[in-house]
Amino acid sequence: MRLVFILCTFAVGGSLSGYAGKWLLSLLAISNKALSVFVYFLLVTLIWPIAVISVSLLFGQYPFFKKYLAKMGKRLFGTHKMLFIYFYLSIIS
């Protein structure tokens, strides 16, 4: 049953970050298609950890996703401590 909640959290968090990225992109009103695609991917990448942590609270999976995102942050940023600290603070706030 826990696996179902984890998969639902990934699905809802990913969809939420996609919709939020699309909404923020519409506020920016970028006319260049290539630039808008780049900015969209950047927005979704930045919003995704926050969305997943928020949704994990609703599904009761916060401890799992806190560990998961901390591990992912270490893999992404390695020894760059400031980037890791920023990433970690964004997921626990």
N, C-alpha and C positions, 0 to 999 in steps of 0.2 A: 504494500500500500504506500510505503514511503517513496518508492520509485515513481509511482503515479504522481504524487505531489511534487516531486523534484522535476519531472518532465513537464508538468503543468506550469510550474514556476518559470522554467526556461521558455516555454511557449508564450505565456502571457507577458513576461518581462521583455522578451524579444519583440513581440508585437507592439507593446507599449513604447519601447524605444524607437521603433520604426515610425509610429504615428507621431511621436513627439518630435523626431528629427524632421519629418515632413512638414509639420506645423511650423517649427522654427525656421526651416528653409523658406517657407512661404512668407514669413515676416521679413526675411533678408532681401527678397525680390532680386535674385541674381539672374541676369538674362543669359549669360554664357552657359551653355549646356554642360560642357566639360567641367567648368568650375563648380557648377551646382551639384554635379554628381560627386565630385571630390569633397565638397563641403558637407553634403548629405552623409557620406560614409564617415567623415570625421565626427559629425554630430552624433550619429548613431553609436559610434565607438565610445564616445565620451558619456553618453546617456545610459548605455546598456548596463554598466555595473550598478548605477543608482536605481534603475528600474528593477533589476533583478533582486537587489537587496530589499527594496520596498515591497515587491510582490512576495518575497520569501517570508516577510513578516505576516502577511495575510494567510499564507498556507502553512505557517508554523515550521518553516524550514530554514530559519535565520542562522542557526549554528552551522549547518552544512554549507550554506552559501558564503558565510563569512570566511570559513576555512578555504573554500574553493577559490574565492576571489583573491584572498591573500596569497595563496599558492600561485595563482595565475599572475598576479602582480610581480611576485619574485621572479617568475620565469620570463616575464616581459622586460622587466627593468633591471634585473640582476643586481649589480653593485652600484647602480645609480640611485643612491639613497633618497635624494630629494624627489625624484620622480616616483619612487615607490611610496614615499610618505604621502605625497599628494594623492596618488591612486588609492591608498589605504584610507586616507581621511575622507575621500569622496564616497567610499562604500560604507563607512560606518556612520556617516552623518545622516 
